[in-house]
Amino acid sequence: MNTTIFSCASPTSRAGLGSALLLVVFLFLAAPPVLHAQTTYEVPSQEIQDILEAPPLPGLSVSSDGEWAVLIERPSMLALRDIAEPRLHLAGYRLNPRTNGPAMARQPRVEGLEFLRLGSEERVRVELPAGAQLEYVSWAPGGERISFALVADAGYELWTVPTGESRPSRVMDGHLNAAHGNPCSWLSAEELLCRTIPANRGPAPERPEVPEGPGIQVSDGEPAPARTFQDLLQDGHDANLFEHYFTSQLAYVEVEGGTMTPVGEPAIFDEVLAAPSRDYLFVSRTVRPFSFIVPDRWRINDWFPREMEIWNRSGEVVRSIASLPLEENVAVDDVRSGPRGVAWQPGEDAALVWVEDVAGQVDGARERVFRMATPHESEPAVVMDLEDRFSQMAWTADGRGLITEVDRYPLRAASWTRSWLVDTGDLDADPRNIWDRSAEERYGDPGTPITAGVRLLGQGDWIYLRGDGVTPEGEQPFLDRMNLETLETERLWESDADRYEVATDLVGGSHERLIVRSESPTDPPNYHYVADGSEARALTYQEDPAPQLQGVERRVLTYEREDGIRLAGVVYTPPGWDGETRLPTVLWAYPREFVSPDAAAQVPGQNNRFTRLDGATHMFFLLEGYAIFDGPSIAILGGATANDTYVEQLVSSTAAAVDAIVEAGIADRNRIGVGGHSYGGFMTANLLAHSDLFQAGIARSAAHNRTLTPFGFQNERRTLWEAPDVYMDMSPFMNAHRIEAPMLMLHGADDPNPGTFPIQSERMFHAMKGMGKVSRLVMLDYEDHGYGARESIFHTLYEMMSWFDEYVKNAPQAAADADADGTSDR
């Protein structure tokens, strides 16, 4: 398979606004299908290839008893043939019909497992079948064995291996249904609950040769503001395929002997949760009618009809919790009616907790948290009301819960958060406020409670908190404990000041033994075992895949934009730089909305992390002699109406960053390129349209025309018809006539992200080509919003290096225009 490339390198003069807008609109509406000019995949330098082929740090999972850990090994990249397998696009999912599991996109499957006995040198390599690919590695309660799904030619098989042994075995003859993800969960050390392929399922339905009738959709007059979703059901045949592949038979599976006991009737199981007592199941079934304009679920949203029930162990319905209708009228980042966040409360046999939207029904409340003490109780009790949006909840074993709310969705848009302590043993008592703080503030963050599922980890009145430890001086991740009675906190552990270390696991649920991932600017990340304050014992031995980057220097630049807002970013300079010669520079960023101006500048002063180069990262420019201004604050202030001045703030924030790196004596003002991915690619095209700060740009997987996302995008909640000027002004497509600098666009041809479907880049290229702008479009076959295949990653880096080498590093006018201090009259 070849890469699709389109190029335009014709000179142009600036067109008038009116004629340009007519042209770009014509290009969008009337442009013929893009012709695929094919070429073979290119590769970057051998140096870059070798770095990318180096094995990554394995995952590490610790048994609940704290005696063993397992290393979970994956290769560094997928092969193109992996993501080129046939796939079905159904209700927002991408399914491989051969395996009845998710289509591969970015992450390679597991290819190796190794047991480690903690506190000793004992290691046992699991002897997997030749060429085996695994998913969903999971410990049994008590740590006696692990299970995993082996992806065979005919589908997902359930396998287990006793802890510390080398020979795994298949558990049962049938196949698992992984369409919804992990198909199995442990009930005990001897038994799992699994979604399986129904024994009598039969072949998939075939599409009729002749349709039975036209496709019809109806609006009943109620608003249904849907984002521009991909992978939707297209017709009745797609609906039948969705039902066929996603229908499972629940079954109890005994590890010893592989006996499989069916539970209930086959259904599309959206969620299945076993009660702590193992006597009941919470079951959420997806039922018809399905939608053709929204997916089954996306992020926090789900739209399809559900039947929520409690079953007994035999699969009989004990109680109906809710019947949720199809709710196409619920906007993205709003919430549907009925229960959400359903969970069994830890420490109880079968107490169910959930949250519901009650806006307009309960004075002063937006959400309400419920608890049903037993499946047979007549009415659920109210735990507490929330003024804002529910975020998460977790529970101690003695009935105390920590419930968090945020001021708005999505979570990245939240500016304020509050956490409350409740006691289900005394629901008449008022909830106690634990935290009430800005969600944007990184400095002074108290940390996040550590959980196992919805169970708070801790001992007695104490719970554990893990934090990033961000300060103006640097980052020192920490482990604290907090007393739920006194709210006193105690520092138990923190990172070495000269390294970047994170306590990833509390071994056995206690702070006395930790798994710590440790790295420094010169040492790659590795896992260590720390027991009772003793010297750390290495568990992994990853070597530096790019020792040539040992000379990379990092520094944090702080600066102000013209309105006085303080901003910051991290600058990397290439190895061997003499500290005087001005460098070609890449500014790579992603804009972010802020409510608090102070939060925009909260970047740690010292960076002790290792520079790991993986995937199609822009950090590879360091090997080509570029400086990199990585993630400078591109602050868009103003909360819900921030985008009213998006362009002005974008240019102002970026101009301040450019001035800062030039004034620091690092960048040559005439040799700076800008780039970004997704919303960063959108930023790139806008900066080229509205400023002359850059010699060239790289926009990856970007949206260019906001009229194609009329019901909102990123954190913008207003529609095109409510804020038409915002949508037009923010659309690079509508301002393409202003772009003078060359722009490279790359896009995954199967990008499923609602705001960045591939036509965005295709039509932007048509606009630029139509007006004679220097541009290049690379469409990567089979690729997602991010790029996962080795061939695609190599080619993307080749394109990026070639583009900036030609138009930034070797810009012909740079030497002539630059003054002695690296500035010019541009």
C-alpha positions in Angstrom: 0.0 0.0 0.0 1.3 3.4 -0.9 1.0 6.9 0.7 -1.3 9.4 -0.9 0.4 12.8 -1.6 -0.8 15.9 -3.2 1.5 18.9 -3.8 1.2 22.5 -4.9 4.3 24.7 -5.2 3.1 27.6 -7.4 3.9 31.2 -6.6 0.9 33.5 -5.8 -0.1 37.0 -4.9 -2.6 38.0 -2.2 -6.1 37.8 -3.5 -8.9 40.2 -2.5 -11.1 39.0 0.4 -14.4 38.8 -1.5 -13.1 36.9 -4.5 -11.0 34.6 -2.2 -14.0 33.7 -0.1 -16.1 32.9 -3.2 -13.2 30.8 -4.4 -12.8 28.8 -1.3 -16.5 28.2 -0.9 -16.6 27.0 -4.5 -13.7 24.8 -3.9 -15.5 23.2 -0.9 -18.8 22.7 -2.6 -17.7 21.9 -6.1 -14.3 20.4 -5.9 -14.0 17.0 -7.6 -12.9 13.9 -5.6 -9.2 14.2 -4.7 -7.1 12.3 -7.1 -4.6 10.0 -5.4 -1.1 10.7 -6.6 0.7 7.6 -5.2 4.3 7.2 -4.1 6.0 4.6 -2.0 6.6 5.1 1.7 9.8 7.0 2.5 11.9 6.7 5.6 13.8 9.1 7.8 17.5 8.8 8.6 18.7 5.4 9.8 19.5 7.1 13.2 15.8 7.9 13.6 14.7 4.4 12.5 17.0 2.7 15.0 15.6 4.9 17.9 12.0 4.1 17.0 12.7 0.3 16.7 14.1 0.1 20.2 11.8 -1.8 22.6 9.7 0.5 24.8 9.4 0.2 28.6 7.1 -2.7 29.4 4.0 -2.3 31.4 4.1 -3.6 34.9 1.2 -5.0 37.0 1.4 -6.1 40.6 -0.6 -8.9 42.2 -3.1 -7.9 44.9 -1.1 -9.9 47.5 2.0 -7.9 46.6 4.2 -11.0 46.1 4.6 -10.9 42.3 4.5 -8.5 39.4 4.2 -9.3 35.7 6.0 -7.4 32.9 3.8 -6.8 29.9 5.8 -6.3 26.7 4.7 -4.8 23.5 6.7 -3.9 20.3 7.4 -0.3 19.6 5.1 0.0 16.5 2.5 -1.7 14.5 3.0 -2.9 11.0 0.8 -1.4 8.3 -0.6 -4.9 7.5 -2.0 -4.9 11.1 -4.1 -1.8 10.7 -5.0 -2.7 7.0 -7.1 -5.7 8.1 -10.8 -5.5 7.1 -12.8 -3.5 9.6 -16.4 -2.7 10.1 -17.5 0.8 11.1 -20.6 0.3 13.3 -22.2 2.8 15.8 -19.0 4.6 16.5 -16.9 1.4 16.9 -14.3 -0.1 14.5 -14.5 -3.9 14.6 -12.3 -6.6 13.1 -14.9 -9.1 11.9 -12.3 -11.9 11.9 -11.6 -11.6 15.6 -14.8 -10.0 16.8 -12.7 -7.5 18.6 -11.5 -3.9 18.1 -9.7 -3.1 14.9 -6.0 -2.3 15.6 -5.2 1.4 15.2 -2.3 2.7 17.4 -1.2 0.3 20.1 0.5 -3.0 19.3 -0.7 -6.1 21.1 1.2 -7.8 23.9 3.9 -10.2 22.7 5.7 -11.1 25.9 5.0 -11.8 29.6 7.5 -12.2 32.5 6.8 -12.9 36.2 9.0 -11.1 38.8 9.0 -12.2 42.5 9.2 -8.8 44.3 12.1 -8.5 46.7 14.1 -11.3 45.0 15.9 -12.0 41.8 13.5 -14.7 40.7 12.1 -14.2 37.2 10.0 -16.6 35.1 9.4 -16.1 31.4 6.0 -17.2 30.2 6.4 -19.5 27.2 3.7 -18.2 24.8 2.9 -19.9 21.5 5.0 -18.8 18.6 3.9 -15.4 17.2 1.2 -15.0 19.9 -0.5 -11.7 20.3 -2.3 -11.0 23.6 -4.7 -8.5 25.1 -6.4 -7.9 28.5 -3.8 -9.3 30.9 -5.4 -9.5 34.4 -4.6 -10.8 37.9 -6.9 -13.1 39.7 -8.0 -12.0 43.2 -5.2 -13.1 45.6 -2.6 -13.2 42.8 -2.7 -16.9 42.2 -2.7 -16.6 38.4 -3.2 -14.2 35.5 -5.6 -14.5 32.6 -5.3 -13.0 29.1 -7.0 -13.2 25.8 -4.9 -14.7 23.0 -5.9 -13.3 19.6 -6.0 -16.3 17.3 -7.1 -16.6 13.7 -10.7 -17.4 14.6 -11.0 -14.9 17.5 -10.2 -14.2 21.1 -9.3 -17.3 23.3 -9.2 -17.3 27.1 -5.9 -18.4 28.6 -4.4 -18.5 32.1 -1.1 -19.2 33.7 -0.4 -19.9 37.4 1.8 -17.2 39.0 5.5 -18.0 38.7 5.0 -20.7 36.1 6.0 -20.7 32.5 3.4 -22.7 30.7 0.0 -21.1 30.0 -3.1 -23.1 28.9 -6.3 -22.4 27.1 -9.3 -22.4 29.5 -12.3 -23.2 27.3 -13.2 -24.1 23.7 -15.4 -21.2 22.7 -14.4 -17.7 21.7 -14.7 -14.4 23.6 -16.6 -11.4 22.4 -14.2 -8.5 22.6 -16.3 -6.1 20.6 -16.9 -3.9 23.7 -13.3 -4.3 25.0 -12.1 -6.5 27.8 -14.5 -9.5 27.7 -13.7 -11.1 31.1 -13.6 -10.1 34.8 -12.5 -12.2 37.7 -15.1 -13.2 40.3 -12.8 -15.3 42.5 -9.5 -17.1 42.2 -11.3 -19.9 40.4 -14.0 -18.2 38.3 -14.4 -15.5 35.7 -17.4 -13.8 34.2 -17.0 -13.5 30.4 -18.8 -12.2 27.3 -18.7 -15.1 24.8 -19.7 -15.6 21.2 -23.2 -17.3 21.3 -22.8 -20.9 20.3 -25.6 -20.8 17.7 -24.8 -17.3 16.3 -24.4 -18.4 12.7 -22.8 -16.3 9.8 -23.0 -12.5 9.7 -26.0 -11.1 7.7 -25.3 -10.4 4.1 -26.2 -7.1 2.5 -29.2 -7.4 0.1 -28.3 -7.1 -3.5 -31.2 -4.7 -4.0 -32.3 -2.4 -1.2 -35.8 -3.0 0.2 -36.5 0.7 0.2 -35.0 4.2 0.5 -33.1 5.4 3.6 -35.2 7.7 5.6 -34.5 9.8 8.7 -37.0 12.0 10.5 -36.8 15.1 12.7 -39.7 15.4 15.1 -39.1 19.1 15.7 -37.0 18.6 18.9 -33.4 19.9 18.7 -30.8 17.1 18.3 -27.4 18.9 18.1 -25.0 16.1 17.0 -21.3 16.5 16.4 -20.0 15.3 13.0 -19.4 11.8 14.2 -17.6 9.1 12.1 -18.4 5.3 11.9 -22.1 5.7 12.3 -24.7 3.1 11.3 -25.7 3.9 7.7 -28.7 1.7 7.1 -30.7 -1.3 8.4 -28.0 -3.7 7.2 -25.4 -1.9 9.4 -27.9 -2.1 12.3 -28.2 -5.9 11.8 -24.4 -6.2 11.7 -24.0 -4.2 14.9 -26.5 -6.5 16.6 -24.8 -9.6 15.2 -21.2 -8.8 16.3 -22.0 -7.1 19.6 -24.4 -9.7 20.9 -22.8 -11.8 23.6 -23.7 -14.8 25.8 -22.6 -14.1 29.4 -21.1 -17.1 31.0 -19.3 -18.1 34.2 -16.0 -19.9 33.4 -14.2 -22.2 35.8 -10.5 -22.0 35.5 -9.9 -25.6 36.4 -11.6 -27.7 33.7 -12.9 -24.8 31.6 -16.6 -25.5 32.4 -18.7 -22.7 31.0 -22.2 -21.9 32.5 -24.4 -19.6 30.5 -26.1 -16.7 32.4 -29.3 -15.3 31.0 -30.1 -14.8 27.3 -27.7 -13.4 24.7 -27.8 -9.6 24.4 -25.7 -6.5 23.6 -24.2 -6.0 27.0 -23.0 -2.4 27.4 -21.9 -3.0 31.0 -21.8 -6.0 33.4 -20.7 -5.6 37.0 -20.6 -8.3 39.6 -21.6 -7.4 43.2 -19.0 -7.9 45.9 -21.0 -10.8 47.3 -21.0 -12.4 43.8 -24.8 -13.0 44.2 -25.9 -10.3 41.8 -25.0 -8.7 38.5 -25.7 -5.2 37.4 -26.5 -5.5 33.7 -26.9 -2.7 31.1 -28.3 -4.0 27.8 -28.3 -2.0 24.6 -31.6 -2.4 22.7 -33.3 -1.1 19.6 -34.0 1.4 18.1 -30.4 2.3 17.1 -29.4 5.7 15.9 -28.0 6.8 12.5 -26.9 10.3 13.6 -25.0 9.6 16.9 -22.8 6.6 18.0 -23.6 4.2 20.8 -21.2 6.1 23.1 -18.4 8.7 22.9 -16.3 9.9 25.8 -18.8 10.7 28.7 -21.8 10.5 26.4 -24.0 7.5 25.5 -27.1 7.8 23.4 -28.5 4.3 22.5 -31.4 2.8 24.5 -30.5 0.8 27.6 -32.2 -1.6 29.8 -30.6 -1.4 33.3 -31.3 -4.4 35.5 -30.1 -6.4 38.5 -29.8 -10.1 37.9 -29.3 -12.9 40.3 -26.6 -15.3 39.8 -28.8 -17.5 37.6 -29.5 -14.6 35.2 -33.0 -13.9 36.4 -34.1 -10.2 36.6 -34.4 -9.3 40.3 -35.1 -5.6 39.7 -35.3 -3.1 36.8 -33.2 0.0 37.5 -34.1 2.1 34.5 -35.3 1.9 30.8 -33.4 4.6 29.0 -34.7 5.7 25.6 -32.7 6.7 22.5 -31.7 10.3 23.3 -30.4 11.9 20.1 -31.3 15.3 21.5 -28.5 15.2 24.1 -25.6 17.4 23.0 -22.0 16.4 23.3 -20.7 17.0 26.9 -24.3 17.2 28.2 -25.7 14.2 30.0 -28.6 11.9 29.3 -31.4 11.1 31.6 -31.3 8.2 34.0 -28.4 6.5 36.0 -24.8 7.1 35.1 -21.6 6.1 36.8 -23.2 3.0 38.2 -21.1 1.0 40.6 -21.4 -1.5 43.5 -20.3 0.1 46.7 -17.1 -1.5 48.1 -17.5 -3.0 51.6 -21.1 -3.9 51.1 -22.6 -7.1 49.8 -24.8 -5.6 47.1 -25.3 -1.8 47.5 -25.6 0.0 44.2 -24.7 3.7 43.8 -25.1 6.0 40.8 -25.8 9.6 39.7 -28.6 11.2 37.7 -29.2 14.6 36.1 -31.9 16.4 38.0 -31.5 19.9 36.6 -35.0 21.6 36.6 -36.4 19.0 38.8 -34.7 19.7 42.2 -34.1 23.3 43.3 -30.5 24.2 43.5 -29.3 20.9 42.2 -27.9 19.8 38.9 -27.0 16.2 39.7 -28.1 13.8 42.5 -26.2 10.8 43.8 -28.3 7.8 44.8 -27.7 4.6 46.8 -29.8 1.4 46.9 -28.8 -0.6 49.9 -30.0 -4.0 48.6 -31.4 -5.1 45.3 -34.8 -5.7 47.0 -35.1 -2.2 48.7 -38.1 -0.3 47.4 -36.7 3.1 46.9 -33.1 4.3 46.5 -31.9 6.9 49.0 -30.4 10.3 48.2 -26.7 10.5 49.1 -26.2 14.1 48.1 -27.1 16.8 45.6 -24.5 18.5 43.4 -24.6 22.1 42.2 -22.4 21.2 39.2 -21.5 18.3 37.1 -20.6 14.9 38.6 -17.0 13.9 37.9 -16.2 10.7 39.9 -16.8 8.9 43.2 -14.9 6.4 45.3 -15.5 4.6 48.6 -13.8 3.3 51.7 -14.7 -0.1 53.0 -16.7 1.4 55.9 -19.2 3.3 53.8 -17.5 6.7 53.4 -17.4 8.2 49.9 -15.5 10.9 48.2 -17.6 12.6 45.5 -16.2 15.1 43.0 -18.0 17.7 40.9 -16.7 20.1 38.2 -18.2 23.3 36.8 -18.5 22.1 33.2 -17.7 19.3 30.8 -15.5 18.2 29.1 -13.1 17.8 32.0 -10.4 19.7 30.1 -12.7 22.7 30.1 -13.4 22.6 33.8 -12.2 25.6 35.7 -13.3 24.7 39.2 -13.7 21.5 41.1 -15.1 20.5 44.5 -14.9 17.2 46.4 -17.2 16.1 49.2 -17.0 13.5 51.9 -20.2 11.6 52.6 -21.1 8.8 55.0 -23.7 6.3 53.9 -24.1 5.2 57.5 -25.5 8.7 58.3 -27.2 10.2 55.2 -28.9 12.8 57.4 -25.5 14.5 58.0 -24.4 17.2 55.6 -21.7 16.3 53.2 -18.3 17.7 54.2 -16.3 19.8 51.8 -12.8 18.5 51.3 -11.5 20.5 48.4 -12.8 23.6 46.7 -10.3 24.8 44.2 -9.4 25.8 40.6 -9.1 22.9 38.3 -6.6 24.8 36.2 -4.1 25.4 39.0 -1.1 23.1 38.8 0.8 24.7 41.6 -0.4 23.6 45.0 -2.5 20.7 43.7 -3.1 18.5 46.8 -3.0 15.3 44.7 -5.6 12.8 43.6 -7.0 9.9 45.7 -5.5 6.5 44.7 -8.2 4.0 43.9 -8.6 0.4 42.8 -11.7 0.7 40.7 -14.1 2.7 42.9 -12.4 1.6 46.2 -10.3 4.2 48.0 -6.9 2.8 48.9 -5.9 3.5 52.5 -5.9 2.2 56.1 -8.5 3.2 58.7 -9.3 6.9 58.5 -6.3 7.5 56.1 -6.5 7.5 52.3 -3.6 7.9 49.9 -3.1 10.8 47.5 -0.7 10.9 44.5 0.3 14.3 43.1 2.5 15.8 40.4 4.2 18.2 42.8 4.4 21.0 40.2 6.1 24.2 41.5 7.9 27.1 39.9 11.1 25.3 40.7 10.2 22.0 39.1 8.3 18.7 39.5 8.6 16.5 42.6 5.8 13.9 42.4 4.7 12.8 45.8 2.7 10.2 47.8 0.7 11.6 50.7 -1.9 10.3 53.0 -4.9 12.2 54.3 -7.0 11.7 57.4 -10.7 11.8 56.6 -11.6 12.9 60.1 -9.0 15.7 60.7 -8.1 16.4 57.0 -4.5 16.3 58.2 -2.0 15.3 55.4 1.3 13.6 55.8 4.1 13.3 53.2 5.1 9.6 52.9 7.3 9.8 49.8 8.5 12.2 47.2 10.7 12.1 44.1 14.4 12.8 44.3 14.9 16.5 43.5 17.3 15.6 40.7 15.1 13.0 39.1 11.6 12.6 37.9 10.0 9.7 39.9 6.4 8.5 40.3 5.1 5.9 42.8 3.0 3.9 40.3 1.9 1.1 42.7 1.2 0.6 46.4 2.4 -3.0 46.7 -0.2 -4.9 48.7 -2.2 -1.7 49.1 0.3 -0.2 51.5 2.8 2.7 51.3 5.5 0.5 53.0 6.3 -1.1 49.6 6.2 0.9 46.4 6.8 0.4 42.7 8.6 3.6 41.5 9.2 4.6 37.9 12.4 6.7 37.9 14.1 8.7 35.2 16.4 11.7 34.7 17.6 13.7 31.8 20.3 11.1 31.3 18.6 7.9 32.4 15.6 6.4 30.6 12.5 5.4 32.7 12.8 2.2 34.6 10.8 0.5 37.4 12.2 0.0 40.9 10.9 -1.8 43.9 11.3 0.1 47.2 10.5 -1.7 50.5 10.3 -0.1 53.9 12.6 2.7 52.9 15.4 0.4 51.8 17.5 1.0 48.7 15.6 0.7 45.5 15.9 -2.6 43.5 15.7 -2.3 39.8 13.0 -4.3 38.1 13.6 -3.3 34.5 16.8 -2.3 32.7 15.9 -0.2 29.7 18.9 1.3 28.0 19.0 4.8 26.4 18.0 4.2 22.8 19.4 7.6 21.8 22.6 8.3 23.7 23.4 11.0 21.1 20.8 13.2 22.8 22.6 13.2 26.1 23.8 16.7 25.2 20.3 18.1 24.8 19.8 21.1 27.1 16.4 22.1 28.6 15.3 25.4 30.0 12.0 27.0 30.9 11.3 30.4 29.4 8.8 32.7 31.1 7.6 35.8 29.3 4.6 38.1 29.0 2.3 38.8 26.1 1.3 42.3 25.2 -1.6 42.5 27.6 0.6 41.5 30.6 -0.5 37.8 30.8 2.5 35.7 32.0 3.2 32.6 29.9 5.9 29.9 29.9 7.2 27.0 27.8 10.1 24.6 27.6 13.0 25.0 25.2 15.2 22.2 24.0 18.5 22.9 22.2 20.3 20.2 20.2 23.4 18.4 21.4 26.6 20.1 20.5 25.2 23.6 20.4 27.8 26.2 21.1 25.3 28.5 22.9 25.9 31.4 20.5 24.9 30.4 17.0 21.3 31.1 16.3 19.3 28.0 15.5 16.5 27.0 13.2 13.6 26.5 15.5 10.4 24.5 15.7 7.6 25.9 17.8 5.2 23.0 18.5 2.1 23.7 20.6 -1.5 23.1 21.4 -3.8 26.0 22.4 -5.7 25.7 25.7 -8.5 27.8 27.1 -8.1 29.2 30.6 -10.3 31.1 33.0 -7.5 31.9 35.4 -4.7 34.1 33.8 -2.3 32.8 36.4 -2.7 29.2 35.5 -1.5 29.8 31.9 2.1 30.3 33.2 2.2 27.4 35.6 5.1 25.4 34.0 7.6 23.6 36.2 10.9 25.5 36.3 13.2 22.4 36.2 12.5 19.5 33.9 14.2 16.3 35.1 12.4 14.0 32.6 14.1 11.8 30.1 13.7 12.9 26.5 12.0 9.8 25.0 11.5 9.9 21.3 8.7 7.7 20.1 6.1 7.7 17.3 6.0 10.6 14.9 7.2 13.1 17.5 8.5 16.5 16.6 11.3 16.0 19.1 13.3 14.3 16.4 14.1 17.7 15.0 16.7 17.9 17.7 18.8 15.3 15.8 18.7 17.6 12.8 20.1 20.6 14.5 16.9 22.5 15.4 15.9 24.0 18.7 12.4 23.1 19.9 10.1 25.4 21.8 7.8 22.6 23.1 4.4 23.4 24.4 4.6 27.1 25.0 1.4 28.5 26.6 -0.9 29.4 23.9 -3.5 30.8 26.3 -7.0 31.6 25.2 -8.7 33.4 28.1 -12.3 34.1 28.6 -14.1 30.9 29.7 -17.2 30.0 27.7 -16.7 33.0 25.3 -13.0 32.7 25.0 -13.2 32.1 21.2 -14.7 35.6 20.6 -11.1 36.7 20.6 -9.4 33.5 19.7 -7.4 34.8 16.7 -6.2 37.9 18.6 -5.1 35.9 21.6 -3.6 33.1 19.5 -1.4 35.6 17.6 -0.5 37.5 20.8 0.5 34.4 22.8 2.5 33.1 19.9 4.2 36.3 19.1 5.3 36.6 22.8 6.8 33.1 22.6 8.7 33.9 19.4 10.0 37.1 20.9 11.1 35.2 24.0 13.1 32.5 22.2 14.7 35.1 19.9 15.6 37.4 22.8 17.1 34.4 24.7 19.7 34.2 21.9 18.5 30.8 20.7 16.3 31.2 17.6 16.9 33.0 14.3 13.7 34.9 13.8 13.8 34.2 10.1 14.1 30.5 10.5 11.2 29.5 12.8 8.6 26.9 11.8 5.3 26.2 13.6 3.6 22.9 13.9 1.0 21.0 15.8 -1.3 18.0 15.9 -5.2 18.1 15.9 -6.1 21.4 17.6 -2.4 22.2 17.3 -2.7 21.7 13.6 -5.7 24.0 13.6 -3.6 26.5 15.5 -0.8 26.2 12.9 -3.1 27.0 9.9 -4.6 30.0 11.8 -1.1 31.4 12.6 -0.1 31.2 9.0 -3.3 32.9 8.0 -3.1 35.7 10.6 0.6 36.4 11.2 3.9 36.5 9.5 5.8 34.9 12.4 6.8 31.7 10.6 8.7 30.6 7.5 6.5 27.4 7.2 4.0 25.2 9.0 3.1 21.6 9.6 -0.6 20.9 10.4 -1.3 17.2 11.3 -4.8 15.8 11.6 -6.3 19.3 11.8 -9.7 20.8 11.3 -9.7 23.8 8.9 -13.4 24.7 8.3 -15.5 25.1 11.4 -18.7 25.3 9.4 -18.2 21.6 9.1 -18.5 21.2 12.9 -21.6 23.4 13.3 -22.7 22.1 16.7 -19.5 22.9 18.6 -15.9 21.9 18.7 -13.2 21.6 21.3 -14.6 23.6 24.3 -16.9 25.7 22.1 -20.5 25.0 23.1 -22.3 27.6 20.9 -23.5 26.5 17.5 -22.6 28.0 14.1 -25.9 29.8 14.0 -25.5 31.3 17.5 -21.9 32.5 16.9 -21.4 32.7 13.1 -18.6 35.3 13.3 -16.7 33.1 15.7 -16.9 30.0 13.4 -15.9 32.0 10.3 -13.1 34.0 11.9 -11.6 30.8 13.5 -11.7 28.8 10.2 -8.4 28.7 8.4 -10.3 27.6 5.3 -12.2 30.9 5.2 -8.8 32.7 5.5 -6.8 30.6 3.2 -6.2 33.6 0.9 -4.1 35.2 3.6 -1.6 32.3 3.9 1.7 33.1 2.4 4.0 30.6 4.2 4.3 27.0 2.8 2.1 24.5 4.7 2.5 20.7 5.0 -0.7 18.9 5.9 -0.8 15.2 7.0 -4.0 13.3 7.9 -5.0 9.8 8.7 -7.3 8.7 5.9 -9.5 6.9 8.5 -9.5 9.6 11.2 -12.6 8.9 13.4 -12.3 12.1 15.5 -15.6 14.1 15.1 -13.9 17.4 14.5 -11.1 16.3 12.1 -12.6 14.0 9.5 -10.2 13.7 6.5 -12.2 16.0 4.2 -11.0 18.9 6.4 -7.4 18.6 5.1 -8.5 17.6 1.6 -10.6 20.7 1.1 -8.0 22.9 2.7 -5.5 21.6 0.2 -7.9 22.3 -2.6 -8.3 25.9 -1.4 -4.6 26.5 -1.2 -3.9 24.8 -4.5 -6.7 26.8 -6.1 -5.1 30.0 -5.1 -1.5 28.9 -5.9 -0.3 28.6 -2.3 2.7 26.4 -1.6 1.3 23.4 0.1 1.5 19.6 0.4 -1.1 17.1 1.6 -0.2 13.6 2.7 -3.0 11.1 3.4 -2.0 8.1 5.4 -4.0 5.1 4.5 -5.8 3.2 7.3 -4.5 5.6 9.9 -6.5 7.0 12.8 -6.4 10.5 14.4 -2.9 9.5 15.5 -0.5 7.4 13.5 0.4 3.8 14.6 2.0 1.9 11.7 5.7 1.8 11.3 5.4 2.8 7.6 3.2 5.8 8.4 5.4 7.0 11.3 8.5 6.8 9.2 6.9 8.5 6.3 5.5 11.3 8.5 8.9 12.0 10.0 10.5 12.0 6.5 7.9 14.6 5.3 8.3 16.8 8.4 12.1 16.8 8.2 12.1 17.4 4.4 9.5 20.3 4.7 11.3 22.2 7.4 14.7 21.6 6.0 13.6 23.2 2.7 11.5 26.0 4.0 12.9 26.8 7.5 16.5 25.6 8.0 17.6 26.4 4.5 15.2 29.3 3.9 17.0 31.3 1.1 16.1 34.8 2.5 17.1 34.1 6.1 20.8 34.9 5.6 20.1 38.1 3.7 17.3 39.4 5.9 18.6 38.6 9.3 20.3 41.2 11.3 23.3 40.4 13.5 21.0 39.7 16.5 18.8 37.3 14.5 16.0 39.8 13.9 14.8 41.4 10.7 12.3 43.8 9.3 9.7 41.1 8.7 
